Amino acid sequence: MSSKNLLTIDELSQVSGLSKRTIRYYVNSGLLDRPSGETKNARYDASHLEQIRNIKALQEKGYTLARIVELKRQTHQEVLNRREIGEPLTVIEIPVDPGISIEFRQEICGLTQPQMIKLAQAFLEVIKSEKDKEAQEEKE
């Protein structure tokens, strides 16, 4: 984004409808990514405005700010910005050994189901190989 597309906190406040105090609170609480620059030189871009829109939409659906922070921490920011608000993530869990399973968050990892299965099978082969090595060492 070119420097003329960057916004000051005053401009972001006008465009988003949030007060400067609220914007600062959102940044300090982790709801909103930190701007580039510090204090009076801080600049916000289109991704900040998109994050504010996501926050507002989630609040309208009844999410608390604490829950929104939690969601942000749990998911990759790019996925949060691209997805429909409230749409669940597709989580695929593949058991590979007793007590061991691999969990894929499909929208984040970007793998197809066959690719995920192939990775899980490769992981299982590594586990079996390690167990075989241990068993062999115990025999010796």
The first five atom37 places (N, CA, C, CB, O) and aatype in JSON, in Angstrom:
{
  "aatype": [12, 15, 15, 11, 2, 10, 10, 16, 9, 3, 6, 10, 15, 5, 19, 15, 7, 10, 15, 11, 1, 16, 9, 1, 18, 18, 19, 2, 15, 7, 10, 10, 3, 1, 14, 15, 7, 6, 16, 11, 2, 0, 1, 18, 3, 0, 15, 8, 10, 6, 5, 9, 1, 2, 9, 11, 0, 10, 5, 6, 11, 7, 18, 16, 10, 0, 1, 9, 19, 6, 10, 11, 1, 5, 16, 8, 5, 6, 19, 10, 2, 1, 1, 6, 9, 7, 6, 14, 10, 16, 19, 9, 6, 9, 14, 19, 3, 14, 7, 9, 15, 9, 6, 13, 1, 5, 6, 9, 4, 7, 10, 16, 5, 14, 5, 12, 9, 11, 10, 0, 5, 0, 13, 10, 6, 19, 9, 11, 15, 6, 11, 3, 11, 6, 0, 5, 6, 6, 11, 6],
  "atom_mask": [
    [1, 1, 1, 1, 1],
    [1, 1, 1, 1, 1],
    [1, 1, 1, 1, 1],
    [1, 1, 1, 1, 1],
    [1, 1, 1, 1, 1],
    [1, 1, 1, 1, 1],
    [1, 1, 1, 1, 1],
    [1, 1, 1, 1, 1],
    [1, 1, 1, 1, 1],
    [1, 1, 1, 1, 1],
    [1, 1, 1, 1, 1],
    [1, 1, 1, 1, 1],
    [1, 1, 1, 1, 1],
    [1, 1, 1, 1, 1],
    [1, 1, 1, 1, 1],
    [1, 1, 1, 1, 1],
    [1, 1, 1, 0, 1],
    [1, 1, 1, 1, 1],
    [1, 1, 1, 1, 1],
    [1, 1, 1, 1, 1],
    [1, 1, 1, 1, 1],
    [1, 1, 1, 1, 1],
    [1, 1, 1, 1, 1],
    [1, 1, 1, 1, 1],
    [1, 1, 1, 1, 1],
    [1, 1, 1, 1, 1],
    [1, 1, 1, 1, 1],
    [1, 1, 1, 1, 1],
    [1, 1, 1, 1, 1],
    [1, 1, 1, 0, 1],
    [1, 1, 1, 1, 1],
    [1, 1, 1, 1, 1],
    [1, 1, 1, 1, 1],
    [1, 1, 1, 1, 1],
    [1, 1, 1, 1, 1],
    [1, 1, 1, 1, 1],
    [1, 1, 1, 0, 1],
    [1, 1, 1, 1, 1],
    [1, 1, 1, 1, 1],
    [1, 1, 1, 1, 1],
    [1, 1, 1, 1, 1],
    [1, 1, 1, 1, 1],
    [1, 1, 1, 1, 1],
    [1, 1, 1, 1, 1],
    [1, 1, 1, 1, 1],
    [1, 1, 1, 1, 1],
    [1, 1, 1, 1, 1],
    [1, 1, 1, 1, 1],
    [1, 1, 1, 1, 1],
    [1, 1, 1, 1, 1],
    [1, 1, 1, 1, 1],
    [1, 1, 1, 1, 1],
    [1, 1, 1, 1, 1],
    [1, 1, 1, 1, 1],
    [1, 1, 1, 1, 1],
    [1, 1, 1, 1, 1],
    [1, 1, 1, 1, 1],
    [1, 1, 1, 1, 1],
    [1, 1, 1, 1, 1],
    [1, 1, 1, 1, 1],
    [1, 1, 1, 1, 1],
    [1, 1, 1, 0, 1],
    [1, 1, 1, 1, 1],
    [1, 1, 1, 1, 1],
    [1, 1, 1, 1, 1],
    [1, 1, 1, 1, 1],
    [1, 1, 1, 1, 1],
    [1, 1, 1, 1, 1],
    [1, 1, 1, 1, 1],
    [1, 1, 1, 1, 1],
    [1, 1, 1, 1, 1],
    [1, 1, 1, 1, 1],
    [1, 1, 1, 1, 1],
    [1, 1, 1, 1, 1],
    [1, 1, 1, 1, 1],
    [1, 1, 1, 1, 1],
    [1, 1, 1, 1, 1],
    [1, 1, 1, 1, 1],
    [1, 1, 1, 1, 1],
    [1, 1, 1, 1, 1],
    [1, 1, 1, 1, 1],
    [1, 1, 1, 1, 1],
    [1, 1, 1, 1, 1],
    [1, 1, 1, 1, 1],
    [1, 1, 1, 1, 1],
    [1, 1, 1, 0, 1],
    [1, 1, 1, 1, 1],
    [1, 1, 1, 1, 1],
    [1, 1, 1, 1, 1],
    [1, 1, 1, 1, 1],
    [1, 1, 1, 1, 1],
    [1, 1, 1, 1, 1],
    [1, 1, 1, 1, 1],
    [1, 1, 1, 1, 1],
    [1, 1, 1, 1, 1],
    [1, 1, 1, 1, 1],
    [1, 1, 1, 1, 1],
    [1, 1, 1, 1, 1],
    [1, 1, 1, 0, 1],
    [1, 1, 1, 1, 1],
    [1, 1, 1, 1, 1],
    [1, 1, 1, 1, 1],
    [1, 1, 1, 1, 1],
    [1, 1, 1, 1, 1],
    [1, 1, 1, 1, 1],
    [1, 1, 1, 1, 1],
    [1, 1, 1, 1, 1],
    [1, 1, 1, 1, 1],
    [1, 1, 1, 1, 1],
    [1, 1, 1, 0, 1],
    [1, 1, 1, 1, 1],
    [1, 1, 1, 1, 1],
    [1, 1, 1, 1, 1],
    [1, 1, 1, 1, 1],
    [1, 1, 1, 1, 1],
    [1, 1, 1, 1, 1],
    [1, 1, 1, 1, 1],
    [1, 1, 1, 1, 1],
    [1, 1, 1, 1, 1],
    [1, 1, 1, 1, 1],
    [1, 1, 1, 1, 1],
    [1, 1, 1, 1, 1],
    [1, 1, 1, 1, 1],
    [1, 1, 1, 1, 1],
    [1, 1, 1, 1, 1],
    [1, 1, 1, 1, 1],
    [1, 1, 1, 1, 1],
    [1, 1, 1, 1, 1],
    [1, 1, 1, 1, 1],
    [1, 1, 1, 1, 1],
    [1, 1, 1, 1, 1],
    [1, 1, 1, 1, 1],
    [1, 1, 1, 1, 1],
    [1, 1, 1, 1, 1],
    [1, 1, 1, 1, 1],
    [1, 1, 1, 1, 1],
    [1, 1, 1, 1, 1],
    [1, 1, 1, 1, 1],
    [1, 1, 1, 1, 1],
    [1, 1, 1, 1, 1]
  ],
  "atom_positions": [
    [[0.85, -1.18, 0.0], [0.0, 0.0, 0.0], [0.89, 1.23, 0.0], [-0.96, 0.0, 1.22], [1.84, 1.31, 0.78]],
    [[0.59, 2.17, -0.84], [1.43, 3.37, -0.91], [1.19, 4.24, 0.31], [1.16, 4.16, -2.21], [0.17, 4.13, 0.99]],
    [[2.16, 5.12, 0.57], [2.07, 5.95, 1.77], [0.86, 6.87, 1.75], [3.33, 6.77, 1.92], [0.37, 7.26, 2.81]],
    [[0.35, 7.23, 0.56], [-0.83, 8.09, 0.55], [-2.1, 7.32, 0.88], [-0.97, 8.76, -0.81], [-3.14, 7.93, 1.12]],
    [[-2.05, 5.99, 0.91], [-3.19, 5.17, 1.31], [-3.16, 4.85, 2.8], [-3.21, 3.88, 0.5], [-4.09, 4.22, 3.32]],
    [[-2.12, 5.27, 3.48], [-2.03, 5.04, 4.91], [-2.82, 6.12, 5.64], [-0.55, 5.04, 5.38], [-2.89, 7.26, 5.2]],
    [[-3.42, 5.72, 6.75], [-4.28, 6.63, 7.51], [-3.67, 6.98, 8.85], [-5.67, 6.0, 7.71], [-3.0, 6.15, 9.48]],
    [[-3.89, 8.2, 9.29], [-3.56, 8.57, 10.66], [-4.67, 8.04, 11.56], [-3.39, 10.14, 10.82], [-5.69, 7.56, 11.07]],
    [[-4.47, 8.11, 12.85], [-5.52, 7.65, 13.76], [-6.78, 8.51, 13.62], [-5.01, 7.67, 15.23], [-7.89, 8.0, 13.74]],
    [[-6.61, 9.81, 13.37], [-7.77, 10.69, 13.15], [-8.57, 10.24, 11.93], [-7.31, 12.16, 12.96], [-9.8, 10.17, 11.98]],
    [[-7.86, 9.93, 10.85], [-8.53, 9.49, 9.62], [-9.21, 8.14, 9.8], [-7.54, 9.42, 8.47], [-10.33, 7.94, 9.34]],
    [[-8.52, 7.21, 10.48], [-9.12, 5.9, 10.74], [-10.36, 6.05, 11.61], [-8.1, 4.95, 11.41], [-11.35, 5.35, 11.42]],
    [[-10.3, 6.94, 12.57], [-11.43, 7.2, 13.44], [-12.64, 7.7, 12.62], [-11.06, 8.24, 14.52], [-13.76, 7.24, 12.83]],
    [[-12.39, 8.62, 11.71], [-13.47, 9.15, 10.87], [-14.06, 8.07, 9.97], [-12.96, 10.31, 10.02], [-15.28, 7.95, 9.85]],
    [[-13.2, 7.29, 9.34], [-13.65, 6.27, 8.39], [-14.38, 5.13, 9.09], [-12.47, 5.71, 7.59], [-15.38, 4.63, 8.59]],
    [[-13.88, 4.73, 10.26], [-14.43, 3.56, 10.95], [-15.61, 3.88, 11.87], [-13.36, 2.89, 11.75], [-16.41, 3.01, 12.19]],
    [[-15.69, 5.15, 12.28], [-16.75, 5.52, 13.21], [-16.39, 5.23, 14.67], [0.0, 0.0, 0.0], [-17.22, 5.4, 15.56]],
    [[-15.16, 4.8, 14.91], [-14.69, 4.55, 16.27], [-13.93, 5.76, 16.79], [-13.81, 3.29, 16.33], [-13.32, 6.5, 16.01]],
    [[-13.96, 5.97, 18.08], [-13.17, 7.06, 18.65], [-11.7, 6.67, 18.64], [-13.65, 7.39, 20.09], [-11.36, 5.49, 18.57]],
    [[-10.83, 7.68, 18.71], [-9.39, 7.4, 18.78], [-9.08, 6.59, 20.02], [-8.57, 8.72, 18.79], [-8.22, 5.71, 20.0]],
    [[-9.78, 6.87, 21.11], [-9.57, 6.13, 22.36], [-9.9, 4.64, 22.17], [-10.45, 6.73, 23.49], [-9.16, 3.78, 22.64]],
    [[-11.0, 4.35, 21.47], [-11.38, 2.96, 21.22], [-10.35, 2.27, 20.33], [-12.78, 2.89, 20.56], [-9.98, 1.12, 20.57]],
    [[-9.88, 2.97, 19.31], [-8.86, 2.39, 18.42], [-7.61, 2.04, 19.22], [-8.5, 3.38, 17.27], [-7.05, 0.95, 19.07]],
    [[-7.17, 2.97, 20.09], [-5.99, 2.7, 20.92], [-6.24, 1.51, 21.84], [-5.61, 3.95, 21.76], [-5.36, 0.67, 22.04]],
    [[-7.45, 1.43, 22.4], [-7.8, 0.31, 23.27], [-7.74, -1.01, 22.49], [-9.21, 0.52, 23.88], [-7.2, -2.0, 22.97]],
    [[-8.29, -1.01, 21.29], [-8.28, -2.21, 20.46], [-6.84, -2.66, 20.15], [-9.04, -1.97, 19.14], [-6.54, -3.85, 20.18]],
    [[-5.97, -1.71, 19.87], [-4.56, -2.05, 19.59], [-3.92, -2.62, 20.85], [-3.77, -0.8, 19.1], [-3.26, -3.66, 20.79]],
    [[-4.09, -1.95, 21.98], [-3.46, -2.4, 23.23], [-3.99, -3.74, 23.73], [-3.67, -1.36, 24.3], [-3.26, -4.48, 24.38]],
    [[-5.25, -4.06, 23.42], [-5.82, -5.32, 23.87], [-5.6, -6.47, 22.89], [-7.29, -5.14, 24.12], [-5.97, -7.61, 23.18]],
    [[-5.01, -6.18, 21.73], [-4.74, -7.23, 20.76], [-5.86, -7.46, 19.75], [0.0, 0.0, 0.0], [-5.76, -8.35, 18.91]],
    [[-6.91, -6.67, 19.83], [-8.0, -6.81, 18.86], [-7.59, -6.31, 17.48], [-9.22, -6.05, 19.35], [-8.03, -6.83, 16.46]],
    [[-6.75, -5.3, 17.48], [-6.35, -4.64, 16.24], [-4.83, -4.69, 16.15], [-6.87, -3.16, 16.17], [-4.14, -4.41, 17.13]],
    [[-4.31, -5.05, 14.97], [-2.86, -5.09, 14.78], [-2.26, -3.71, 15.05], [-2.51, -5.56, 13.35], [-2.9, -2.68, 14.85]],
    [[-1.01, -3.72, 15.5], [-0.3, -2.46, 15.75], [-0.09, -1.73, 14.42], [1.06, -2.72, 16.45], [0.14, -2.36, 13.39]],
    [[-0.18, -0.41, 14.46], [0.07, 0.36, 13.24], [1.56, 0.4, 12.94], [-0.48, 1.8, 13.37], [2.39, 0.05, 13.78]],
    [[1.9, 0.81, 11.72], [3.31, 1.02, 11.42], [3.68, 2.39, 11.99], [3.61, 0.93, 9.86], [2.89, 3.34, 11.89]],
    [[4.85, 2.5, 12.57], [5.26, 3.75, 13.19], [4.76, 3.85, 14.62], [0.0, 0.0, 0.0], [3.98, 3.01, 15.08]],
    [[5.21, 4.86, 15.3], [4.85, 5.06, 16.7], [4.25, 6.45, 16.91], [6.07, 4.88, 17.6], [4.48, 7.36, 16.12]],
    [[3.49, 6.59, 17.95], [2.86, 7.84, 18.4], [2.28, 8.65, 17.24], [3.87, 8.7, 19.16], [1.38, 8.16, 16.55]],
    [[2.77, 9.85, 17.03], [2.19, 10.72, 15.99], [2.49, 10.23, 14.57], [2.72, 12.13, 16.15], [1.81, 10.62, 13.62]],
    [[3.49, 9.38, 14.43], [3.83, 8.84, 13.11], [3.12, 7.52, 12.81], [5.34, 8.64, 13.01], [3.34, 6.93, 11.76]],
    [[2.28, 7.05, 13.72], [1.56, 5.79, 13.52], [0.64, 5.9, 12.31], [0.75, 5.41, 14.8], [-0.06, 6.9, 12.13]],
    [[0.65, 4.85, 11.48], [-0.18, 4.84, 10.28], [-0.91, 3.5, 10.19], [0.66, 5.1, 9.01], [-0.36, 2.44, 10.49]],
    [[-2.15, 3.58, 9.76], [-3.02, 2.42, 9.63], [-3.31, 2.2, 8.15], [-4.34, 2.6, 10.44], [-3.33, 3.14, 7.36]],
    [[-3.55, 0.93, 7.78], [-3.84, 0.65, 6.38], [-5.2, -0.03, 6.25], [-2.74, -0.23, 5.75], [-5.96, -0.11, 7.21]],
    [[-5.49, -0.52, 5.05], [-6.79, -1.14, 4.78], [-7.05, -2.36, 5.65], [-6.87, -1.53, 3.31], [-8.2, -2.66, 5.98]],
    [[-6.0, -3.08, 6.04], [-6.21, -4.26, 6.88], [-6.75, -3.88, 8.25], [-4.89, -5.05, 7.03], [-7.51, -4.64, 8.85]],
    [[-6.36, -2.72, 8.76], [-6.88, -2.25, 10.05], [-8.38, -1.95, 9.95], [-6.11, -1.0, 10.52], [-9.15, -2.28, 10.85]],
    [[-8.76, -1.33, 8.86], [-10.18, -1.03, 8.65], [-10.99, -2.33, 8.52], [-10.38, -0.15, 7.4], [-12.1, -2.43, 9.04]],
    [[-10.43, -3.3, 7.82], [-11.1, -4.6, 7.68], [-11.24, -5.29, 9.04], [-10.32, -5.5, 6.71], [-12.28, -5.88, 9.33]],
    [[-10.2, -5.2, 9.86], [-10.27, -5.79, 11.2], [-11.37, -5.13, 12.03], [-8.91, -5.66, 11.92], [-12.11, -5.81, 12.74]],
    [[-11.47, -3.82, 11.93], [-12.52, -3.1, 12.67], [-13.89, -3.55, 12.2], [-12.37, -1.56, 12.49], [-14.79, -3.75, 13.01]],
    [[-14.06, -3.71, 10.91], [-15.35, -4.19, 10.37], [-15.66, -5.59, 10.9], [-15.32, -4.2, 8.81], [-16.8, -5.88, 11.27]],
    [[-14.65, -6.46, 10.95], [-14.84, -7.8, 11.5], [-15.24, -7.75, 12.97], [-13.57, -8.63, 11.32], [-16.13, -8.48, 13.4]],
    [[-14.58, -6.9, 13.73], [-14.89, -6.76, 15.16], [-16.33, -6.31, 15.34], [-13.92, -5.75, 15.83], [-17.07, -6.88, 16.15]],
    [[-16.74, -5.3, 14.58], [-18.11, -4.79, 14.67], [-19.13, -5.87, 14.31], [-18.29, -3.57, 13.76], [-20.16, -6.02, 14.98]],
    [[-18.84, -6.61, 13.25], [-19.78, -7.67, 12.82], [-19.89, -8.76, 13.88], [-19.31, -8.29, 11.48], [-20.99, -9.25, 14.16]],
    [[-18.77, -9.13, 14.49], [-18.81, -10.15, 15.53], [-19.55, -9.64, 16.76], [-17.38, -10.58, 15.92], [-20.29, -10.39, 17.4]],
    [[-19.36, -8.37, 17.1], [-20.09, -7.79, 18.23], [-21.59, -7.81, 17.96], [-19.61, -6.35, 18.51], [-22.39, -8.08, 18.86]],
    [[-21.98, -7.51, 16.73], [-23.4, -7.54, 16.38], [-23.99, -8.94, 16.52], [-23.61, -7.04, 14.95], [-25.18, -9.11, 16.77]],
    [[-23.14, -9.96, 16.36], [-23.59, -11.35, 16.51], [-23.56, -11.79, 17.97], [-22.71, -12.29, 15.67], [-23.91, -12.92, 18.29]],
    [[-23.13, -10.89, 18.87], [-23.16, -11.2, 20.29], [-21.82, -11.6, 20.9], [0.0, 0.0, 0.0], [-21.77, -11.96, 22.08]],
    [[-20.76, -11.56, 20.13], [-19.44, -11.91, 20.66], [-18.93, -10.78, 21.56], [-18.44, -12.19, 19.5], [-19.1, -9.6, 21.25]],
    [[-18.31, -11.15, 22.66], [-17.68, -10.17, 23.53], [-16.3, -9.84, 22.97], [-17.57, -10.69, 24.99], [-15.76, -10.58, 22.15]],
    [[-15.75, -8.71, 23.41], [-14.41, -8.35, 22.96], [-13.39, -9.4, 23.39], [-14.01, -6.96, 23.5], [-12.47, -9.71, 22.64]],
    [[-13.56, -9.95, 24.59], [-12.64, -10.99, 25.07], [-12.69, -12.21, 24.15], [-12.98, -11.41, 26.52], [-11.64, -12.79, 23.84]],
    [[-13.87, -12.6, 23.72], [-14.01, -13.75, 22.82], [-13.4, -13.45, 21.45], [-15.5, -14.15, 22.67], [-12.82, -14.33, 20.82]],
    [[-13.55, -12.22, 20.99], [-12.98, -11.85, 19.7], [-11.46, -11.9, 19.75], [-13.46, -10.44, 19.29], [-10.82, -12.35, 18.8]],
    [[-10.87, -11.45, 20.86], [-9.42, -11.55, 21.04], [-8.99, -13.01, 21.0], [-8.97, -10.89, 22.37], [-8.0, -13.37, 20.36]],
    [[-9.76, -13.86, 21.68], [-9.48, -15.3, 21.71], [-9.55, -15.89, 20.31], [-10.48, -16.03, 22.64], [-8.68, -16.67, 19.92]],
    [[-10.56, -15.52, 19.55], [-10.69, -16.02, 18.18], [-9.51, -15.57, 17.33], [-12.0, -15.53, 17.55], [-9.0, -16.33, 16.51]],
    [[-9.1, -14.34, 17.52], [-7.97, -13.82, 16.75], [-6.7, -14.6, 17.06], [-7.76, -12.33, 17.04], [-5.91, -14.89, 16.16]],
    [[-6.51, -14.93, 18.31], [-5.32, -15.68, 18.7], [-5.37, -17.11, 18.18], [-5.16, -15.69, 20.21], [-4.32, -17.7, 17.89]],
    [[-6.56, -17.67, 18.05], [-6.7, -19.06, 17.64], [-6.55, -19.25, 16.13], [-8.04, -19.59, 18.08], [-6.2, -20.34, 15.68]],
    [[-6.81, -18.24, 15.39], [-6.78, -18.4, 13.94], [-5.75, -17.48, 13.31], [-8.15, -18.13, 13.35], [-5.37, -16.46, 13.89]],
    [[-5.33, -17.82, 12.18], [-4.38, -17.0, 11.43], [-5.11, -15.74, 10.98], [-3.79, -17.78, 10.21], [-6.24, -15.82, 10.5]],
    [[-4.47, -14.58, 11.13], [-5.12, -13.31, 10.83], [-5.66, -13.25, 9.41], [-4.16, -12.17, 11.05], [-6.75, -12.74, 9.18]],
    [[-4.92, -13.76, 8.46], [-5.36, -13.72, 7.08], [-6.67, -14.48, 6.91], [-4.29, -14.3, 6.16], [-7.55, -14.03, 6.17]],
    [[-6.8, -15.62, 7.57], [-8.03, -16.4, 7.48], [-9.17, -15.63, 8.12], [-7.86, -17.77, 8.16], [-10.27, -15.61, 7.57]],
    [[-8.92, -15.0, 9.25], [-9.96, -14.23, 9.93], [-10.48, -13.11, 9.04], [-9.43, -13.65, 11.24], [-11.68, -12.84, 9.02]],
    [[-9.59, -12.46, 8.31], [-10.0, -11.36, 7.43], [-10.71, -11.84, 6.17], [-8.78, -10.54, 7.05], [-11.56, -11.12, 5.64]],
    [[-10.39, -13.05, 5.67], [-10.97, -13.55, 4.42], [-12.31, -14.24, 4.61], [-10.01, -14.5, 3.77], [-13.14, -14.21, 3.7]],
    [[-12.53, -14.85, 5.75], [-13.7, -15.7, 5.94], [-14.97, -14.91, 6.24], [-13.44, -16.68, 7.06], [-14.92, -13.76, 6.69]],
    [[-16.11, -15.55, 5.98], [-17.38, -14.97, 6.38], [-17.42, -14.92, 7.9], [-18.57, -15.79, 5.81], [-16.99, -15.86, 8.57]],
    [[-17.92, -13.86, 8.44], [-18.01, -13.71, 9.88], [-18.89, -14.84, 10.44], [-18.58, -12.32, 10.27], [-20.0, -15.08, 9.95]],
    [[-18.39, -15.5, 11.46], [-19.14, -16.55, 12.13], [-19.07, -17.91, 11.46], [0.0, 0.0, 0.0], [-19.55, -18.89, 12.02]],
    [[-18.48, -18.0, 10.29], [-18.37, -19.28, 9.6], [-17.34, -20.15, 10.32], [-17.97, -19.07, 8.09], [-16.22, -19.7, 10.58]],
    [[-17.69, -21.39, 10.65], [-16.74, -22.23, 11.39], [-15.58, -22.69, 10.52], [-17.46, -23.44, 11.97], [-15.71, -22.81, 9.31]],
    [[-14.47, -22.93, 11.16], [-13.32, -23.51, 10.46], [-13.55, -24.99, 10.25], [-12.01, -23.27, 11.25], [-14.19, -25.65, 11.08]],
    [[-13.04, -25.52, 9.15], [-13.11, -26.95, 8.92], [-11.9, -27.59, 9.59], [-13.16, -27.28, 7.39], [-10.76, -27.36, 9.19]],
    [[-12.16, -28.38, 10.62], [-11.09, -29.05, 11.35], [-11.19, -30.54, 11.04], [-11.18, -28.78, 12.89], [-12.24, -31.15, 11.23]],
    [[-10.08, -31.1, 10.56], [-10.04, -32.53, 10.25], [-9.02, -33.16, 11.18], [-9.67, -32.79, 8.75], [-7.86, -32.77, 11.21]],
    [[-9.48, -34.13, 11.95], [-8.6, -34.82, 12.9], [-8.37, -36.24, 12.39], [-9.21, -34.83, 14.34], [-9.32, -36.98, 12.12]],
    [[-7.09, -36.62, 12.28], [-6.75, -37.94, 11.79], [-5.97, -38.68, 12.87], [-5.94, -37.86, 10.46], [-4.84, -38.3, 13.18]],
    [[-6.57, -39.74, 13.45], [-5.83, -40.52, 14.44], [-4.73, -41.32, 13.75], [-6.78, -41.47, 15.23], [-4.97, -41.94, 12.72]],
    [[-3.51, -41.3, 14.32], [-2.41, -42.03, 13.7], [-1.87, -43.14, 14.59], [-1.3, -41.07, 13.34], [-1.22, -44.06, 14.09]],
    [[-2.11, -43.07, 15.88], [-1.61, -44.06, 16.82], [-2.4, -43.86, 18.11], [-0.04, -43.93, 17.06], [-2.94, -42.78, 18.33]],
    [[-2.47, -44.88, 18.97], [-3.21, -44.66, 20.22], [-2.67, -43.43, 20.97], [-3.11, -45.91, 21.12], [-1.48, -43.34, 21.28]],
    [[-3.56, -42.51, 21.25], [-3.19, -41.3, 21.97], [-2.6, -40.2, 21.12], [0.0, 0.0, 0.0], [-2.26, -39.13, 21.63]],
    [[-2.47, -40.45, 19.81], [-1.87, -39.44, 18.92], [-2.8, -39.22, 17.73], [-0.45, -39.88, 18.44], [-3.19, -40.16, 17.03]],
    [[-3.14, -37.96, 17.52], [-3.89, -37.62, 16.32], [-3.35, -36.29, 15.8], [-5.43, -37.53, 16.6], [-2.78, -35.5, 16.55]],
    [[-3.54, -36.07, 14.52], [-3.11, -34.83, 13.88], [-4.36, -34.05, 13.54], [-2.22, -35.1, 12.61], [-5.31, -34.59, 12.96]],
    [[-4.35, -32.76, 13.9], [-5.49, -31.9, 13.62], [-5.08, -30.89, 12.55], [-5.98, -31.18, 14.9], [-4.11, -30.17, 12.71]],
    [[-5.84, -30.86, 11.47], [-5.6, -29.93, 10.39], [-6.71, -28.89, 10.38], [-5.51, -30.66, 9.02], [-7.89, -29.26, 10.44]],
    [[-6.37, -27.63, 10.3], [-7.34, -26.55, 10.1], [-7.24, -26.21, 8.61], [-7.05, -25.27, 11.04], [-6.36, -25.47, 8.17]],
    [[-8.17, -26.79, 7.87], [-8.06, -26.81, 6.41], [-7.89, -25.43, 5.79], [-9.26, -27.47, 5.84], [-7.08, -25.27, 4.87]],
    [[-8.64, -24.44, 6.25], [-8.55, -23.11, 5.64], [-7.2, -22.45, 5.9], [-9.66, -22.23, 6.16], [-6.76, -21.59, 5.13]],
    [[-6.54, -22.84, 6.98], [-5.25, -22.24, 7.31], [-4.11, -22.97, 6.6], [-5.03, -22.26, 8.82], [-3.23, -22.33, 6.02]],
    [[-4.13, -24.31, 6.66], [-3.02, -25.07, 6.07], [-3.11, -25.14, 4.55], [-2.99, -26.48, 6.64], [-2.09, -25.29, 3.88]],
    [[-4.32, -25.02, 4.0], [-4.48, -25.0, 2.55], [-4.27, -26.35, 1.87], [0.0, 0.0, 0.0], [-4.09, -26.39, 0.65]],
    [[-4.28, -27.44, 2.63], [-4.07, -28.77, 2.05], [-5.4, -29.42, 1.69], [-3.29, -29.66, 3.02], [-6.43, -29.13, 2.29]],
    [[-5.36, -30.29, 0.7], [-6.54, -31.07, 0.37], [-6.63, -32.25, 1.34], [-6.5, -31.58, -1.12], [-5.66, -32.56, 2.03]],
    [[-7.79, -32.88, 1.39], [-7.95, -34.02, 2.29], [-6.96, -35.15, 1.95], [-9.39, -34.53, 2.23], [-6.37, -35.71, 2.87]],
    [[-6.77, -35.51, 0.67], [-5.77, -36.54, 0.37], [-4.35, -36.16, 0.82], [-5.76, -36.83, -1.12], [-3.6, -37.02, 1.28]],
    [[-4.0, -34.88, 0.7], [-2.68, -34.44, 1.16], [-2.55, -34.6, 2.68], [-2.44, -32.98, 0.76], [-1.51, -35.0, 3.18]],
    [[-3.63, -34.26, 3.4], [-3.61, -34.39, 4.86], [-3.46, -35.86, 5.26], [-4.9, -33.8, 5.48], [-2.71, -36.18, 6.17]],
    [[-4.17, -36.74, 4.57], [-4.09, -38.17, 4.87], [-2.68, -38.68, 4.59], [-5.12, -38.97, 4.04], [-2.13, -39.45, 5.37]],
    [[-2.1, -38.24, 3.49], [-0.74, -38.64, 3.13], [0.26, -38.2, 4.21], [-0.34, -38.06, 1.76], [1.14, -38.96, 4.59]],
    [[0.12, -36.96, 4.69], [0.99, -36.48, 5.77], [0.81, -37.29, 7.04], [0.7, -35.01, 6.05], [1.79, -37.63, 7.71]],
    [[-0.43, -37.6, 7.38], [-0.7, -38.39, 8.58], [-0.09, -39.79, 8.45], [-2.22, -38.49, 8.83], [0.45, -40.31, 9.42]],
    [[-0.18, -40.39, 7.26], [0.42, -41.71, 7.04], [1.94, -41.64, 7.16], [0.03, -42.25, 5.66], [2.55, -42.55, 7.73]],
    [[2.55, -40.59, 6.63], [4.0, -40.42, 6.75], [4.4, -40.26, 8.21], [4.48, -39.21, 5.92], [5.41, -40.81, 8.64]],
    [[3.61, -39.51, 8.96], [3.87, -39.33, 10.38], [3.78, -40.67, 11.11], [2.88, -38.31, 10.99], [4.59, -40.97, 11.98]],
    [[2.77, -41.47, 10.75], [2.59, -42.79, 11.36], [3.8, -43.68, 11.06], [1.3, -43.45, 10.84], [4.24, -44.43, 11.93]],
    [[4.33, -43.61, 9.86], [5.52, -44.38, 9.5], [6.71, -43.98, 10.37], [5.87, -44.19, 8.02], [7.48, -44.84, 10.79]],
    [[6.87, -42.71, 10.64], [7.95, -42.23, 11.51], [7.77, -42.78, 12.92], [8.0, -40.68, 11.52], [8.73, -43.23, 13.55]],
    [[6.55, -42.73, 13.42], [6.28, -43.25, 14.76], [6.61, -44.74, 14.83], [4.79, -43.02, 15.15], [7.28, -45.19, 15.77]],
    [[6.16, -45.51, 13.84], [6.44, -46.95, 13.81], [7.94, -47.22, 13.72], [5.72, -47.62, 12.63], [8.44, -48.12, 14.39]],
    [[8.64, -46.45, 12.91], [10.08, -46.61, 12.76], [10.79, -46.36, 14.1], [10.61, -45.66, 11.68], [11.7, -47.1, 14.47]],
    [[10.37, -45.31, 14.8], [10.98, -45.0, 16.1], [10.69, -46.11, 17.12], [10.45, -43.65, 16.64], [11.56, -46.49, 17.9]],
    [[9.47, -46.63, 17.09], [9.12, -47.72, 18.0], [9.94, -48.97, 17.68], [7.61, -48.04, 17.92], [10.39, -49.67, 18.58]],
    [[10.11, -49.25, 16.38], [10.92, -50.41, 15.96], [12.37, -50.25, 16.41], [10.85, -50.58, 14.43], [12.98, -51.21, 16.87]],
    [[12.93, -49.04, 16.29], [14.3, -48.77, 16.74], [14.45, -49.02, 18.22], [14.7, -47.33, 16.41], [15.41, -49.64, 18.67]],
    [[13.49, -48.53, 18.99], [13.51, -48.71, 20.44], [13.44, -50.19, 20.8], [12.36, -47.95, 21.1], [14.17, -50.66, 21.67]],
    [[12.57, -50.91, 20.11], [12.43, -52.36, 20.38], [13.72, -53.08, 20.04], [11.24, -52.96, 19.58], [14.15, -53.97, 20.77]],
    [[14.35, -52.7, 18.93], [15.61, -53.32, 18.51], [16.7, -53.03, 19.53], [16.03, -52.81, 17.12], [17.48, -53.93, 19.87]],
    [[16.79, -51.79, 20.02], [17.8, -51.43, 21.0], [17.6, -52.18, 22.3], [17.78, -49.94, 21.25], [18.57, -52.54, 22.96]],
    [[16.35, -52.43, 22.68], [16.08, -53.18, 23.91], [16.53, -54.64, 23.78], [14.58, -53.12, 24.25], [16.97, -55.24, 24.76]],
    [[16.43, -55.2, 22.58], [16.83, -56.59, 22.35], [18.36, -56.73, 22.44], [16.33, -57.08, 20.97], [18.87, -57.77, 22.85]],
    [[19.07, -55.69, 22.05], [20.53, -55.76, 22.01], [21.12, -55.58, 23.34], [21.09, -54.75, 21.08], [22.34, -55.61, 23.49]]
  ]
}
